[in-house]
Amino acid sequence: MNEGTVSEPKSRSSWLVRWALEAPRRWLGKRSTIGQDVTGGADGLSYLRHLVRGNRIRRSDAFDEVTPEAPPVLIIHGFLGTRGSMYMLERRLVEDGFVCVSFNLGTFNVRDIRRSAFLIHRKIERILAQTPSQRIDIIGHSMGGLIGLYYVKKLGGHTRVRKLIMMGTPVRGTWAALAGVVTLGLWSTSSWQLLPRSRFLDELAQGAMPAGVEVHTIAAARDWVVPLPTTRLSGASATTVPLGHSSLVVSEEVYRRVVNTLRPPHPEHAGDDSPETD
């Protein structure tokens, strides 16, 4: 009997055994579709739990610890969000030694994005007047990223911002904003501004990104609120994670990527947690 004929069935059977043994991890593991949906659901509940904290978040300023190499970090929440919705991200940053600030942008942040950006501009000037650093880092979730981007491009923020990290930000708009238009359209200018091809987004897209600012986008592949293609921004360093919209501010995995962006690891450790880039 031909020896190759005998080994071929054995090879097939061993492959079938490996396939069967790996099936649970493939279908139910952390990287599986089901596993990602379960993680996303848990992260969504955690996001909502902290959202109800509202805007009354106590913060102890430590601006005397700021240096030009470690500027303060401004966190901007998104549409229908509150300072509380960014609580886990802010807490982790503080525990890792970052000086963090966030602002009350009104109940659920529904005002005109331009007005929010101008408010950010004034508050940043007050902060930097109290610190040895003349620059600041910004992390914006969802619409919060648009507020930061407008500040950088249209209000002279490029002279103040060192790094801008936009998490799940609809740079090209999102049709999910129609829900805001239907329910809050008369009171919420930003609902209309978030729609694709709105006059605000067309204005924001005009002109190149000013030099001197590092811009990073972190997008979620399973984001049904801000789909991945709508987060693309020319000239930005892009990272994609296999999670959902709420997970961007809750997930420990995403947090590590944020920290590595704000505080890049030493070269000998650069490959330990390298992000998946596009």
BELURTA-V276061 format. One record per residue. N is the residue number from 1. PSI is psi as a letter, one per 30 degrees, with the letter a starting at -180 (999 if undefined). Layout:
BEGIN
[[N | PSI] [N | PSI]]
END
This chain:
BEGIN
[[1 | k] [2 | k] [3 | e] [4 | e] [5 | e] [6 | e] [7 | f] [8 | e] [9 | e] [10 | e] [11 | e] [12 | e] [13 | e] [14 | e] [15 | e] [16 | e] [17 | e] [18 | e] [19 | e] [20 | e] [21 | e] [22 | f] [23 | e] [24 | e] [25 | e] [26 | e] [27 | f] [28 | f] [29 | l] [30 | e] [31 | f] [32 | l] [33 | e] [34 | e] [35 | e] [36 | e] [37 | e] [38 | e] [39 | e] [40 | e] [41 | e] [42 | e] [43 | e] [44 | e] [45 | e] [46 | e] [47 | e] [48 | e] [49 | e] [50 | f] [51 | e] [52 | f] [53 | f] [54 | a] [55 | f] [56 | i] [57 | k] [58 | k] [59 | k] [60 | j] [61 | k] [62 | h] [63 | f] [64 | f] [65 | f] [66 | k] [67 | l] [68 | f] [69 | f] [70 | i] [71 | l] [72 | l] [73 | k] [74 | k] [75 | k] [76 | k] [77 | l] [78 | a] [79 | k] [80 | g] [81 | l] [82 | l] [83 | e] [84 | e] [85 | f] [86 | g] [87 | e] [88 | e] [89 | e] [90 | e] [91 | e] [92 | e] [93 | e] [94 | e] [95 | f] [96 | g] [97 | g] [98 | k] [99 | j] [100 | k] [101 | l] [102 | l] [103 | l] [104 | j] [105 | g] [106 | l] [107 | j] [108 | g] [109 | i] [110 | g] [111 | l] [112 | k] [113 | e] [114 | e] [115 | e] [116 | e] [117 | e] [118 | e] [119 | e] [120 | e] [121 | e] [122 | e] [123 | e] [124 | e] [125 | e] [126 | e] [127 | e] [128 | f] [129 | f] [130 | g] [131 | l] [132 | f] [133 | k] [134 | g] [135 | l] [136 | l] [137 | k] [138 | k] [139 | j] [140 | k] [141 | k] [142 | b] [143 | f] [144 | e] [145 | e] [146 | e] [147 | e] [148 | e] [149 | e] [150 | e] [151 | e] [152 | e] [153 | e] [154 | f] [155 | g] [156 | g] [157 | f] [158 | f] [159 | f] [160 | f] [161 | k] [162 | e] [163 | k] [164 | j] [165 | j] [166 | j] [167 | j] [168 | h] [169 | k] [170 | i] [171 | e] [172 | g] [173 | l] [174 | k] [175 | f] [176 | f] [177 | f] [178 | e] [179 | e] [180 | e] [181 | e] [182 | e] [183 | e] [184 | g] [185 | e] [186 | f] [187 | f] [188 | j] [189 | e] [190 | f] [191 | e] [192 | e] [193 | f] [194 | f] [195 | k] [196 | k] [197 | g] [198 | l] [199 | e] [200 | e] [201 | e] [202 | e] [203 | e] [204 | e] [205 | f] [206 | k] [207 | l] [208 | l] [209 | k] [210 | k] [211 | l] [212 | f] [213 | k] [214 | k] [215 | k] [216 | k] [217 | k] [218 | j] [219 | l] [220 | k] [221 | f] [222 | h] [223 | j] [224 | f] [225 | e] [226 | i] [227 | k] [228 | e] [229 | f] [230 | f] [231 | f] [232 | k] [233 | k] [234 | k] [235 | f] [236 | l] [237 | j] [238 | k] [239 | k] [240 | k] [241 | k] [242 | h] [243 | a] [244 | a] [245 | e] [246 | e] [247 | f] [248 | e] [249 | g] [250 | e] [251 | k] [252 | e] [253 | e] [254 | e] [255 | e] [256 | e] [257 | e] [258 | e] [259 | e] [260 | f] [261 | e] [262 | e] [263 | i] [264 | k] [265 | l] [266 | l] [267 | e] [268 | f] [269 | g] [270 | f] [271 | g] [272 | e] [273 | h] [274 | k] [275 | l] [276 | j] [277 | l] [278 | 999]]
END
